[in-house]
Amino acid sequence: MRKKFLITGITGFAGPNLAKLLIKEGHEVHGVIRCPNGRQTDLMDILTLDEYNQITFHSLDLKQTNSVFKLFENNKFDGVFHLAAQSHPPTSFSDPILTFDENVTASMNIITALEKTGTKLMFCSTSEVYGDTCKDRGILKVTDALTPHNPYAASKAAIDLYLQERFKNGFIDGFITRAFSHTGARRGFNFSISSDAFQIAKMVLGLQEKKLKIGNLKTKRVVIDVRDCVNAYYLLMMEPKSSGKVFNICGKEVHEMQYFTDKLIECSGIPYNDIIQEIDQKLYRPIDIQVQIGDSSEVEELVNWVPKYTIDETMKSLLDYWLNKLKK
């Protein structure tokens, strides 16, 4: 059945990938943009022109309560994927007020506007809400305590907990996803892995000397493809039994961050020893999480979700994205 969905954060990283999937599945897609300045055409990094033309855009600032209420008064959506956020942990340290404004105020506006409407909400929380506790607890479960280690995670944890209360007391229909590390085409170069891909792409094109600035490559992560991540979001939205629940979205294979850097170099075709890897303190977080591994059994069992893309495919798509972007 064709449904009408709204994506907040449609001009971000996961948004265009989710929009592409929804259109492929035959649904009507709407997206929120902050201002009609043409930036929405950036979605064509991921979407074809035909796919792009099928999206209806709504220009508003989610922090403005009246604008959010007006959007939902004038449009009846079957579901809302709330992806919009200030999601960069280092930025949250330098500007926590901005982070809470973008992540808490905007989310509260959406939640309040949707109460008692029957519209299903997916709130994109984060694995960062668990903090650096995996080394003590082992594989993280959705029932584990939230102990955020940075302002970004704290802002997400605030809404995560508030929504759980709203679900339990029957104010709103929806579910929460806590996605662990994911990357792929359109990931910003201020994020780990993509930072390496951006620099390596410039090396391939002769735009940068073969000196790679890196952060802490000793931390461990399970990294999946953004296309697998948004597929989990979609499957859960379409599943009635997801309502009121929290889901970890995570793969199985844990690696040191060095592994992903090495994969990117391998994809580039540049001889490994030709690239000098140089630590840049600016790429270190003030407080880093040493290891993150999540238990995704709930989503696996409910909607039969498993990641389909290999790390090699993901690293190639990320590097190809930057190569194509830099050639323009």
PERA-V53166 format. One record per pair of residues at least 24 apart in sequence whose ideal C-beta (glycine too) atoms are under 7 Angstrom apart, sorted by the first residue. I is the first residue (numbers start at 1). GAP is how many residues later the second one is. Records with the same first field share a line. If there is no record, write none. Layout:
I=GAP ; GAP
This chain:
2=24 ; 25 ; 26
3=24 ; 75 ; 76
4=24 ; 73 ; 74
5=24 ; 25 ; 72 ; 73 ; 74 ; 76
6=24 ; 26 ; 71 ; 74
7=24 ; 74 ; 76
8=24 ; 54 ; 74 ; 75 ; 76
9=74 ; 75 ; 76
10=33
11=28 ; 29 ; 31 ; 32
12=71 ; 72
13=173 ; 174 ; 175 ; 213
14=69 ; 212 ; 215 ; 216
15=68
16=27 ; 29 ; 30 ; 31 ; 170
17=29 ; 209 ; 210 ; 213
18=63 ; 212 ; 215 ; 216
19=24 ; 28 ; 36
20=26 ; 27 ; 31
21=209 ; 210 ; 213
22=212
23=28 ; 31
29=25 ; 26
30=25 ; 26 ; 28
31=24 ; 26
32=26 ; 28 ; 30 ; 52
33=24 ; 26
34=27
35=24
45=140 ; 141
46=139 ; 140
62=44 ; 47 ; 48
63=38 ; 42 ; 43 ; 46
65=44
68=41 ; 42 ; 45
69=44
72=41 ; 42 ; 45
77=42
78=41 ; 42
79=40 ; 41 ; 43 ; 158
80=30 ; 34 ; 39 ; 41 ; 42
81=41 ; 152
82=25 ; 28 ; 39 ; 40 ; 41 ; 42
83=41
85=39
86=66
87=65
88=102
89=39 ; 61 ; 63 ; 196
90=195
92=58 ; 59 ; 60
93=57 ; 58 ; 193
96=55
99=52 ; 53 ; 56
100=55
103=52 ; 53 ; 56
104=51 ; 54 ; 55
107=52
111=52 ; 55 ; 61
114=58
115=56 ; 57
116=55
118=55
120=53 ; 54 ; 117 ; 123
121=51 ; 52 ; 53
122=52 ; 53 ; 55 ; 111 ; 114 ; 115
123=36 ; 40 ; 51 ; 53
124=53 ; 55
125=31 ; 35 ; 51 ; 52 ; 53
126=27 ; 30 ; 52 ; 53
127=51 ; 52 ; 53 ; 165 ; 167
128=24 ; 25 ; 28
129=24 ; 27 ; 28 ; 31 ; 49
131=158
132=157 ; 158
134=157 ; 158 ; 159
135=155 ; 156
139=154 ; 155 ; 156
140=108 ; 153 ; 154 ; 155
141=154
142=36 ; 104 ; 105 ; 106 ; 156
149=138 ; 140
150=137
167=77
173=70
174=69
175=61 ; 67 ; 68 ; 69 ; 70 ; 72
176=70
177=56 ; 59 ; 70 ; 72
178=68 ; 69 ; 70 ; 71
179=50 ; 70
180=42 ; 68 ; 69 ; 70 ; 112 ; 114
181=40 ; 41 ; 42 ; 111
182=41 ; 42 ; 43 ; 44 ; 47
183=40 ; 43 ; 131 ; 135
184=41 ; 42 ; 43 ; 130 ; 133 ; 134
185=132 ; 133 ; 136
186=135
187=131
192=65
193=30 ; 67
194=124
195=88
196=65 ; 68
197=67 ; 121 ; 122 ; 125
198=124
200=64 ; 65 ; 68 ; 119
201=118 ; 121 ; 122 ; 125
202=124
203=67
204=64 ; 66 ; 119
205=118 ; 121
207=119
210=60 ; 64 ; 65 ; 66
211=65 ; 67
212=63 ; 64 ; 65 ; 66
213=65 ; 67 ; 70
214=47 ; 63 ; 64 ; 65 ; 66 ; 69
215=65 ; 68 ; 69
216=68 ; 72
217=39 ; 40 ; 41 ; 44
218=38
219=38 ; 69 ; 70 ; 71 ; 72
220=34 ; 35 ; 36 ; 70 ; 71
221=33 ; 34 ; 36 ; 71
222=28 ; 29 ; 30 ; 31 ; 32 ; 70 ; 71
223=37 ; 88
224=27 ; 83
225=82 ; 84 ; 88 ; 89
227=82
228=79 ; 80 ; 81
231=74
232=67 ; 73
235=68 ; 70
236=63 ; 67
239=63 ; 64
241=61
242=60
245=53
247=51 ; 52
248=46 ; 47 ; 48
249=47 ; 50
250=43 ; 44 ; 46
251=56
254=39
260=55
263=48 ; 49 ; 52
264=51 ; 55
267=48 ; 49 ; 52
268=51
